[in-house]
Amino acid sequence: MTFDLVMPQLGMTMTEGTVVRWLKRVGEVVAKNEPVLEIQTDKVDMELESPQDGFLLEVTAAEGTTLPVGHLVGRIGQSMDEQPVKVAEETPVAGKGGRKVAVSPRARRIASENTVDLTVIQGTGAHGRICEADVRRFLQQQPAVPATPPPPKPDLDPARRAVAERLTTSVATIPQFWLAREVDAAALTHLRERLVPVIEARVQVRLSFTDMLLKALACCLERMPEMKQSWVNDRIETVPGCAIGFAAQAPNRLLVPALTDAAARSLSDIAVERARLTAKTMGGKLTLSDMEGACATLSNLGAFGVDEFQAIINPPQSTILAVGRIAPRAFVRDGALAVSPTLRLVLTVDHRVADGVAGARFLSLLAETLENPLSLLI
C-alpha cells in the first residue's frame, strides 16, 4: 500500500509551503513518525513525518520548490516493488523490447511540452516506470539549442518572501498610527541591577530589560483590556489571555514567539521562558504553537544601539511596542534639567480598534509603570 505525502496546512492562514530539504532519499527505509522532509511556511520551519513504516518510493517536489497546500510532494510505500497509487490513470508506452511501461502524469506532460518520444527513455521507477526525473535527465543530455537567454532573476529566499508579503499586507490593510514617549529609566535600571544577581543565582538566567518590558506591557494590557482587541472579519474581538509576542532572530528570518500568561508570571519565570523560546528560535526549532495566541508584540532593538524606531503591526494583533536603547540623556525631573538614563517608546496602534486617546492613555500607563517598576514585583 502506498501513501501520498502532500504539502500540509500547518496553520489557518497557510496557503503554500516550500520544500527546504529532503531528509530521506528514494529507496531508503523510513519508520512511522520519522521526519522525511523539512517544510518552510510564512511563519516557521516544520518537519513532515512518515505516516507508516516503509520506503520512500518517489520524490515529486525538489528542494526549493514552493507548492500550494495539498499538493503532492512524494510517496511512501511498504515495498519498493509497489506501483504508485495512480497507475490506473497512466497510459503505458512501449519500452525497449516492446514491453509496456507505465509513465507518470508529470513525466508525460513534460515530454509532451518538449516533444520527447517516451519510447526512447529508460525508466528508473518501479517496474521500469518512467518518472519526471527520467524525462528531465533525457532533456539535459540533448544538445543545447542556441537561444537568447532570458534576463537573470535574482534569487529570493522563501522566508524573506513570506515576511515581505505579510508586512506588505499589514501596511496596506491596517490604518496604523504611532505614539512616542521618552521615559525616565533610572528606577528601572537600578531595580534590574539589584535583581540580576538574585535571579541569576536562582534560575541561572540573566534578567534582561526585555523581561521587565514584557512584564510591564502585559500588566498594562490587563488593566486596559480594550487594547487587547483585534479587528477580525470586519468586527472587533477580544483576545483571551495575555500572551505577549517578542521579536527574535531566527537563522534566516525574524520570528515572534509568544510568552504566555506574562502578567501572572514572576520576572524570574519570564526570564527563563524568554531564554528558552529565544534558544529555540535561534536553533530553528520554534513550532507553530510557540507563536500562537499573542495579543500584542514587543520589539526591542536597544541591544543594537537603536535610539528610536517605528514597528509594523503583526496581524491580527492591534498593537506593537517598539523600544530603543537605554542611554544617558538630558531629562527634566522635578522641574530641573538633569542627565538621566532614559528609554524611548513608540507604540503602533490599529486605528480600527482604538483611537488616539485610548492609545495615549495606554502609553501613559506603561510609562508610569516603567518609571515606578516596583509594581512589577507584585
C-alpha positions in Angstrom: 0.0 0.0 0.0 1.3 3.4 -0.9 0.6 6.8 0.8 0.8 10.2 -0.8 2.8 12.8 1.1 1.2 16.2 0.5 2.0 19.8 1.5 0.3 20.0 4.9 -1.7 23.0 6.2 0.2 24.0 9.4 -1.9 27.0 10.3 -5.3 28.5 9.4 -3.6 31.2 7.2 -1.2 28.9 5.4 -1.8 28.6 1.7 1.5 27.3 0.5 4.9 25.9 1.7 8.4 25.4 0.4 10.3 22.1 0.4 13.5 23.1 2.2 15.4 19.7 2.5 14.6 16.1 1.9 15.9 14.0 4.9 15.5 10.7 3.1 16.4 9.6 -0.4 14.3 7.5 -2.8 14.7 3.8 -1.8 15.7 4.5 1.8 13.8 2.9 4.7 11.5 5.1 6.7 9.8 4.4 10.1 6.4 5.6 11.1 6.6 9.2 12.6 10.2 9.6 11.3 10.9 13.0 9.7 11.1 12.7 5.9 11.5 16.3 4.8 11.6 19.9 6.1 9.0 22.4 5.1 9.1 26.2 5.4 6.0 28.3 5.8 5.5 32.0 6.2 5.8 31.6 10.0 8.0 28.6 10.8 10.0 25.6 9.6 8.5 22.2 10.3 9.3 18.5 9.6 6.9 16.3 7.7 6.7 12.8 9.3 6.1 9.5 7.6 2.6 8.1 8.3 3.8 4.5 8.1 6.8 2.2 8.0 8.2 1.5 4.6 10.3 3.1 1.8 10.4 6.5 0.2 9.1 5.4 -3.3 9.1 8.8 -5.1 10.0 12.5 -4.7 7.8 14.7 -6.8 8.9 18.1 -5.4 12.5 19.2 -5.5 14.2 21.2 -2.7 13.4 24.9 -3.0 10.0 24.2 -4.7 7.0 26.2 -3.4 3.7 24.4 -3.6 0.1 25.0 -2.5 -1.4 23.2 0.4 -2.5 19.7 -0.5 -0.1 19.3 -3.5 1.8 16.0 -3.8 5.4 16.1 -2.7 6.3 12.4 -2.6 5.1 8.9 -1.9 5.7 6.3 0.9 5.2 2.5 0.2 5.6 -0.7 2.2 7.8 -2.1 -0.6 10.0 -0.7 -3.4 8.2 -3.1 -5.8 4.9 -1.3 -5.2 3.3 0.6 -8.1 2.4 4.2 -7.5 -1.1 5.0 -6.4 -2.3 6.4 -9.6 -1.1 3.7 -12.0 -4.7 3.3 -13.4 -4.5 6.9 -14.6 -1.3 6.3 -16.5 -1.3 5.2 -20.1 1.6 2.8 -20.7 4.0 3.2 -23.6 6.1 0.7 -25.4 9.5 0.3 -23.8 12.6 -1.4 -25.1 11.8 -4.8 -26.5 8.2 -3.9 -26.9 7.3 -4.3 -23.2 4.6 -1.9 -21.9 6.0 0.6 -19.4 4.0 3.0 -17.1 4.5 6.7 -17.3 3.8 9.2 -14.6 1.4 12.1 -15.5 4.1 14.7 -14.8 6.6 12.8 -17.0 4.0 12.6 -19.8 3.2 16.3 -19.6 6.8 17.4 -19.6 7.5 15.0 -22.5 4.6 16.5 -24.5 5.7 20.1 -23.8 9.2 19.3 -25.1 8.2 16.9 -28.0 10.0 13.9 -26.4 9.5 10.4 -27.7 8.8 8.4 -24.5 9.7 5.1 -26.1 13.4 6.0 -26.2 13.6 6.8 -22.5 14.7 4.2 -19.9 12.5 4.5 -16.8 14.1 4.2 -13.4 10.9 3.8 -11.3 9.3 0.6 -10.1 9.0 -1.9 -12.9 10.7 0.5 -15.3 8.1 3.2 -14.8 9.2 6.5 -16.5 9.2 9.3 -13.9 9.6 13.1 -14.2 13.3 12.8 -13.3 13.9 10.4 -16.3 12.4 12.9 -18.8 14.3 15.8 -17.3 17.5 13.8 -17.4 16.9 12.9 -21.0 16.3 16.6 -21.9 19.6 17.6 -20.1 21.5 15.1 -22.2 20.3 16.6 -25.5 22.5 19.1 -27.4 21.8 22.6 -26.4 19.9 24.8 -28.8 21.4 28.3 -29.1 19.0 30.8 -27.9 18.9 34.3 -26.3 19.0 33.7 -22.6 16.3 35.5 -20.6 17.5 38.2 -18.1 18.6 36.6 -14.8 16.1 36.8 -12.0 17.5 37.4 -8.5 17.0 34.6 -6.1 14.6 35.4 -3.3 14.8 33.4 -0.1 11.3 31.9 0.6 11.5 33.1 4.2 12.2 36.7 3.1 9.4 36.5 0.5 6.9 35.3 3.2 8.0 38.2 5.5 7.7 40.7 2.7 4.2 39.5 1.8 3.0 39.6 5.5 4.3 43.0 6.2 3.1 44.4 2.9 -0.4 43.2 3.8 -0.2 44.8 7.2 0.8 48.2 5.9 -1.7 48.0 3.0 -4.8 46.9 5.1 -4.3 48.3 8.6 -4.7 52.0 9.3 -1.8 52.4 11.7 -0.8 55.4 13.9 2.2 55.9 16.1 2.6 57.5 19.6 6.0 58.2 21.1 7.2 58.9 24.6 10.5 59.2 26.5 10.6 57.5 29.9 12.9 58.1 32.8 14.6 54.7 33.2 16.7 55.5 36.3 14.5 53.4 38.7 14.1 50.6 36.2 17.9 50.4 35.7 18.5 50.5 39.5 16.0 47.7 40.1 17.4 45.5 37.4 20.9 45.9 38.8 19.7 44.6 42.2 17.7 41.7 40.7 20.2 40.4 38.2 22.4 38.5 40.8 19.4 37.3 42.8 17.6 35.9 39.8 20.7 34.5 38.1 21.6 32.6 41.3 18.1 31.2 41.5 17.4 30.2 37.9 20.8 30.5 36.1 19.3 33.0 33.6 20.3 36.7 33.4 17.4 39.1 33.8 17.2 41.4 30.8 15.4 44.7 30.2 13.2 42.7 27.7 11.9 40.6 30.5 10.9 43.6 32.5 9.3 45.2 29.4 7.3 42.1 28.7 6.0 42.1 32.3 5.2 45.8 32.2 3.4 45.5 28.8 1.3 42.5 29.9 0.3 44.2 33.2 -0.8 47.3 31.4 -2.8 45.3 28.9 -4.6 43.5 31.8 -5.5 46.9 33.2 -6.7 48.2 29.8 -8.2 45.1 28.1 -9.6 47.2 25.2 -6.0 47.4 23.9 -6.0 43.6 23.6 -8.8 43.7 21.0 -8.3 42.7 17.3 -10.0 43.5 14.1 -11.2 40.2 12.6 -13.7 39.7 9.8 -14.9 43.3 10.0 -15.6 43.1 13.7 -13.7 43.7 17.0 -12.8 40.7 19.0 -11.1 40.5 22.4 -8.1 38.2 22.5 -8.3 35.8 25.5 -5.4 35.6 28.0 -2.4 37.8 28.0 0.4 36.2 25.9 3.0 38.7 24.6 4.9 38.1 21.4 8.5 39.3 21.2 10.6 39.7 18.1 13.5 37.2 18.0 16.1 36.5 15.2 16.0 33.0 13.6 18.7 31.7 11.3 17.1 33.2 8.2 14.3 35.5 9.4 12.6 37.3 12.2 10.1 35.3 14.2 7.7 36.2 17.1 7.4 33.6 19.8 4.7 34.2 22.4 5.2 34.3 26.1 2.0 33.1 27.7 0.5 34.4 31.0 3.1 37.2 31.0 1.1 39.3 33.6 0.8 36.4 36.1 4.4 35.3 35.8 7.3 36.5 38.1 10.3 38.2 36.5 12.4 35.1 37.1 9.8 32.9 35.3 9.6 35.3 32.4 13.4 35.3 32.1 13.5 31.5 32.0 10.7 31.2 29.4 12.1 34.1 27.3 15.6 32.4 27.2 14.0 29.0 26.3 12.0 30.5 23.4 14.9 32.5 22.2 17.2 29.4 22.1 14.5 27.5 20.1 14.2 30.4 17.7 18.0 30.7 17.1 18.2 26.9 16.7 15.4 26.8 14.1 13.3 24.7 16.4 10.4 27.0 17.1 7.0 25.4 16.5 3.7 27.0 15.3 2.2 26.5 18.8 5.1 28.6 20.2 3.9 31.6 18.2 0.1 31.5 18.6 -2.2 33.4 20.9 -0.3 36.7 21.4 -2.4 39.8 21.9 0.5 42.3 21.4 4.2 42.3 20.4 7.3 43.8 21.8 10.2 44.7 19.5 13.3 45.7 21.4 16.3 46.9 19.4 18.1 48.6 22.2 20.9 46.0 22.2 21.8 47.2 18.7 22.2 50.8 19.7 19.0 52.0 18.2 17.5 55.0 20.0 14.0 55.0 18.5 12.1 53.4 15.7 8.6 52.6 14.5 7.4 49.0 14.2 4.7 47.5 11.9 1.8 45.7 13.4 1.8 41.9 13.3 -1.8 40.9 12.3 -4.2 40.1 13.7 -2.9 42.0 16.7 -3.7 45.6 17.0 -0.6 46.9 19.0 3.1 46.6 18.9 5.6 48.4 21.1 9.0 49.5 19.7 11.7 50.1 22.3 15.1 51.6 21.8 18.2 51.6 24.0 18.5 53.0 27.5 21.1 55.8 27.3 22.0 58.9 29.4 20.2 61.9 28.0 19.1 65.4 29.1 15.8 65.0 31.1 13.6 67.3 33.1 12.9 65.9 36.6 11.0 67.8 39.2 11.3 71.0 37.2 15.1 70.8 36.9 17.3 69.7 34.0 19.3 66.6 34.7 21.2 63.8 32.9 19.4 60.5 33.4 19.1 57.2 31.7 16.0 57.3 29.5 14.1 54.9 27.3 12.2 55.9 24.2 8.9 54.0 23.4 6.9 54.1 20.2 3.5 52.5 20.3 1.9 51.4 17.0 -1.9 51.1 17.1 -4.6 49.8 14.7 -6.9 52.8 14.3 -9.9 50.5 13.6 -9.6 49.1 17.2 -8.5 52.1 19.2 -8.3 55.9 18.8 -5.6 58.3 19.7 -6.9 59.0 23.2 -7.0 55.3 24.2 -3.5 54.8 22.8 -2.2 57.8 24.7 -3.8 56.6 27.9 -2.2 53.2 27.4 1.2 54.7 26.7 1.0 56.9 29.8 0.1 53.9 31.9 3.1 52.0 30.5 5.4 54.9 31.2 4.2 55.2 34.7 4.7 51.5 35.3 8.3 51.7 34.0 9.2 54.8 36.0 7.8 53.1 39.1 8.9 49.5 38.5 8.4 48.0 42.0 4.9 47.2 40.8 6.5 44.5 38.6 7.4 42.6 41.7 3.9 42.3 43.0 
